[in-house]
Amino acid sequence: MTDRIVIQQLEFEGFCGVTLDERRLPQPIAVDLELDSDLGAAAKLDDVEKTVDYVKVAQRIVDIGTGRDACLIETMAERFVSMLFAEFPVERVQIWVRKLAPPLKLTTGSVGVRLDRTRDSQRHLSAEPSPSRFLTEQLARLPKGTVLDVAAGSGRNALYLASHGWHVHAIDRDEQALARLNALVQQRNLTNVTVQTLDLETGGEGPKLFYEQYDVVLVFFYLYRPLFPVLIDTLKPNGVLVYETFTIENHLRYQHPRRSEFCLAHNELLSLASQLRVLFYDEGEHADAHGGSSAFTARLVARKIG
């Protein structure tokens, strides 16, 4: 027999939307919850301290939903799930989070997401990914301060540097990956990580806003050659660029990446970073390069001359 706490149609005014205009004004958000927990002791003792206090659950949902905006309803739902497992004795969470007045002309109902998580599955999703070994090896070369993590993905390197005291700004165009990173940031109550969805290949002015703001710039397994001058501009004087991605050798041997233009030619990384002073450079096959598997990569650490 499964014991379950049910909360239906919890409503509040939240800030959620892909566009800035949509996030400027509050809109009605509804949350439905089913929380599996052992309620036997509470029933026998008639003691609220032995159960999942639905009043506290509801208040925490509202606190999170109204306290911070989100681009995606998925991000908001992930924040709720992470909080519920962290703060309450529940073994399974089924949650439905939806916009009651979505900006869709042909929709008369709500739009939202449903998540169904067990504590074990959430623990697996929330396990902090391992950082790049190259980054850990080069840690002593990095000046303390602020970091721009380009194409951060789910944030394995951002989380690692944040745990060592750096303030990290993680950017990526993959909203789902950043939603997972955001959930980890919220779960760990990290105040030194910010996350931003940004496409650096659209030709916009966004990257130029970062001029000389960062002590460290990280780029792992992402190559967009026109971006290099911008990356160098974002570094403060004496700031350090850490870069690793595939070489053409990996494409020729493993057909990955599938398109050769996403791979560096031999010594090309040195040319792209020629304005910087090279502190470390290595090119070849690395057993721990990409997801723990072997890959041919170029690895660079270089400093901007102050």
Secondary structure, DSSP 8 states (H G I E B T S, - for coil): ---EEEEEEEEEEE-B-SSHHHHHS-EEEEEEEEEE---HHHHHHT-GGGS--HHHHHHHHHHHHHHS-BS-HHHHHHHHHHHHHHHS--SEEEEEEEESS-S-TT-SS-EEEEEEEEHHHHHHHHS-----HHHHHTGGGS-SSEEEEET-TT-HHHHHHHHTT-EEEEEES-HHHHHHHHHHHHHTT-SSEEEEE--TTS--SGGGGGTT-EEEEEEES---GGGHHHHHHHEEEEEEEEEEEEBHHHHHHH--SSSGGGSB-TTHHHHHTTTSEEEEEEEEEEEEEETTEEEEEEEEEEE---
